[in-house]
C-alpha cells in the first residue's frame, strides 16, 4: 500500500533524510520512531505530498506522490503535529468542508461526517466553534479530519499530543480499530503506545532507517530479549568485573537510581546493576552464585524483559545536530 524507495531530502547542503526505504503492507500499522530531528516529519510530509523529495520515490495505493499528488491526497488522511484546523468553524462544519475538498460525493458527506464524529467521540462538541475547544478536543478534531473521507492510507504524526490518559487510550483503541481496512503510519514518542498498537516498527536516526521489524523481534535481536536488575551491597565496579565473566551474560551496566524507570530506592553502600542475557541463555542461577561466592550481599534480584525503549536508545545514541523539521514548522499547519 505504501512503498518508499531510496527517498532523500536535502536542505541546502545538509541532508534531512538519506536513502530511506520501507514498505507498509495493506491493513498494517507501522510505528515510525526516531529522536527529534531524525527525519520523521520530513518523511511524512513527503508522503503527504506537502514536501518534494530531492531523490527517490514514494507511492501510496499505486500512485506516485510527486507525479500524482492530487490522487494521493484524495487517498490519504494526514494529521501533522499541529492539527490543520479553521478555528472559526464549528466541528461539524469543518468536517463537512474537509469532505468537499477531499472529493467525497455530496450524497455521502453527511454519513462520513457523522461516522468520524462518533469514532472520535465528538458528539457533544459537534456544534462548538473550534477555537473554544480544549487542546485535547482540537486534537480529536484533527484526527477526525484525517479519517472523515475514509482513506485507504492514514498518516498520523504524534496523534496523542495534548491528550489526557483516558483520551490516549480512546485514540489508541480508535487507531487499532482502523487496522485491517486502513494502512497506517504512526509517529509517536510514547514508546509503550507503539508496542500496544503497531504491527511493525521503523526506527530512523540521523536521516537513515536503522531498523525495521516487529517490536518483539527487535527487542530479542538487539538486547538479548531479557535480563536481571540487581541490588547488592558493595562496589558496582567490582560486581561488574565478577558478572562479566559469567557464562550467558552479554552486558552489565549500572542503573541510574534517579531515573524515571528505576524501581530502586537509593541507599548508602549499595549498588544497582542491570545484567543483559545473551539470546537463548538463562544465567540467573549462575549470576546469583557468582555474587555469593564473591561475598556481595544480595538484597534483590528481579528478572526483566527488554523494552522497546531499550531498543530505541541503543539505535539512536547519537543526536542529530541540524533539525530542518523544527526550522520549517512555520508552514506545517497548511497541510490538510
DAJO-V730603 format. One record per backbone hydrogen bond with DSSP energy under -0.5 kcal/mol. CO is the residue of the C=O (numbers start at 0). NH is the residue of the N-H. E is the energy in kcal/mol with one decimal. If there is no record, write none. Layout:
# DAJO-V730603
<<CO	NH	E> <CO	NH	E>>
This chain:
# DAJO-V730603
<<0	60	-2.9> <1	23	-2.4> <2	58	-2.8> <3	21	-1.6> <4	56	-2.3> <6	19	-2.9> <7	53	-2.4> <7	54	-1.7> <8	15	-3.3> <8	16	-1.5> <9	11	-0.7> <10	12	-0.5> <10	13	-2.3> <12	14	-0.5> <13	10	-3.0> <16	8	-2.0> <19	6	-2.7> <21	3	-2.4> <23	1	-2.0> <24	27	-2.0> <26	179	-1.1> <27	29	-0.6> <27	183	-2.7> <28	30	-0.5> <28	198	-2.0> <28	199	-1.7> <29	31	-0.5> <29	185	-3.1> <30	32	-0.7> <30	201	-3.0> <31	187	-0.8> <32	203	-3.2> <34	37	-1.9> <37	206	-1.7> <38	42	-2.2> <39	43	-2.2> <40	44	-2.6> <41	45	-1.9> <42	46	-2.2> <43	47	-2.0> <44	49	-2.1> <44	50	-1.3> <45	48	-1.3> <54	7	-2.5> <56	4	-2.7> <57	64	-2.6> <58	2	-2.7> <59	62	-2.0> <62	59	-2.5> <63	67	-2.6> <65	68	-0.6> <67	71	-2.2> <68	72	-2.4> <69	73	-1.6> <70	74	-0.6> <71	74	-1.2> <72	75	-0.6> <74	152	-1.7> <76	154	-3.7> <77	79	-0.6> <78	156	-2.8> <80	82	-0.6> <82	84	-1.7> <84	86	-0.7> <85	88	-1.8> <86	130	-2.4> <88	129	-2.7> <89	93	-2.7> <90	94	-2.1> <91	95	-2.1> <92	96	-2.0> <93	97	-2.2> <94	98	-2.0> <95	99	-1.6> <96	100	-2.2> <97	101	-1.7> <98	103	-2.7> <99	102	-1.4> <104	107	-1.5> <104	108	-1.0> <105	109	-0.5> <107	111	-2.3> <108	112	-2.6> <109	113	-2.5> <110	114	-2.1> <111	115	-2.2> <112	116	-2.4> <113	117	-2.2> <114	118	-2.5> <115	119	-1.9> <116	121	-2.7> <117	120	-1.2> <121	124	-1.4> <121	125	-0.5> <122	125	-0.9> <124	90	-0.5> <124	127	-1.7> <125	91	-2.8> <127	90	-1.6> <128	131	-1.8> <129	132	-1.9> <133	137	-2.4> <134	138	-2.1> <135	139	-1.6> <136	140	-2.2> <137	141	-2.1> <138	142	-1.9> <139	143	-2.6> <140	144	-2.4> <141	145	-1.1> <142	146	-1.2> <143	147	-1.4> <146	149	-2.1> <151	182	-3.0> <152	76	-1.9> <153	155	-0.5> <153	184	-2.4> <154	78	-2.8> <154	156	-0.5> <155	157	-0.8> <155	186	-3.1> <157	160	-1.3> <159	162	-1.8> <163	167	-2.6> <164	168	-1.9> <165	169	-2.0> <166	170	-2.8> <167	171	-2.7> <168	172	-2.4> <169	173	-2.1> <170	174	-2.8> <171	175	-2.3> <172	176	-2.0> <173	177	-1.1> <174	177	-0.7> <174	178	-0.7> <175	178	-0.7> <177	180	-0.7> <177	181	-1.5> <178	180	-0.6> <181	179	-0.8> <182	153	-3.0> <183	29	-3.1> <183	185	-0.5> <184	155	-3.0> <184	186	-0.5> <185	31	-3.2> <186	157	-2.4> <186	158	-0.5> <188	190	-1.3> <189	192	-0.9> <189	193	-1.0> <190	193	-0.6> <190	194	-1.7> <191	195	-1.8> <192	196	-1.1> <193	196	-0.5> <193	197	-2.8> <199	30	-3.0> <200	212	-2.0> <201	32	-2.7> <201	203	-0.5> <202	209	-2.9> <202	210	-1.1> <204	207	-1.8> <206	17	-3.3> <207	204	-2.9> <207	209	-0.6> <210	202	-2.7> <212	200	-3.1> <213	217	-2.3> <214	218	-2.2> <215	219	-1.8> <216	220	-2.9> <217	221	-2.4> <218	222	-1.0> <218	224	-1.3> <219	223	-1.1> <224	305	-1.9> <225	276	-2.3> <226	303	-2.4> <227	274	-3.1> <228	301	-2.6> <229	272	-2.4> <230	298	-2.4> <230	299	-1.7> <231	233	-0.5> <231	270	-2.5> <232	296	-1.0> <234	238	-2.1> <235	239	-2.3> <236	240	-1.8> <237	241	-1.8> <238	242	-2.7> <239	243	-2.4> <241	244	-1.0> <242	245	-1.7> <245	248	-1.7> <247	277	-2.8> <250	275	-2.9> <252	273	-3.2> <253	255	-0.6> <254	256	-1.0> <255	258	-2.3> <258	261	-1.2> <263	265	-0.6> <266	269	-1.2> <268	233	-1.4> <270	231	-2.5> <271	254	-2.7> <272	229	-3.0> <273	252	-2.4> <273	275	-0.5> <274	227	-2.6> <275	249	-2.8> <275	250	-1.4> <277	280	-2.3> <282	286	-2.5> <283	287	-2.2> <284	288	-2.1> <285	289	-2.3> <286	290	-2.0> <287	291	-2.1> <288	292	-2.5> <289	293	-1.7> <290	295	-2.6> <291	294	-1.6> <295	297	-0.6> <296	232	-2.2> <296	298	-0.8> <299	230	-2.7> <301	228	-2.8> <303	226	-2.8> <306	310	-1.5> <307	311	-2.8> <308	312	-2.8> <309	313	-2.0> <310	314	-2.1> <311	315	-1.3> <322	326	-1.8> <323	327	-1.3> <325	328	-1.4> <327	330	-0.8> <328	331	-1.2> <330	333	-1.8> <331	334	-1.4> <333	335	-0.8>>
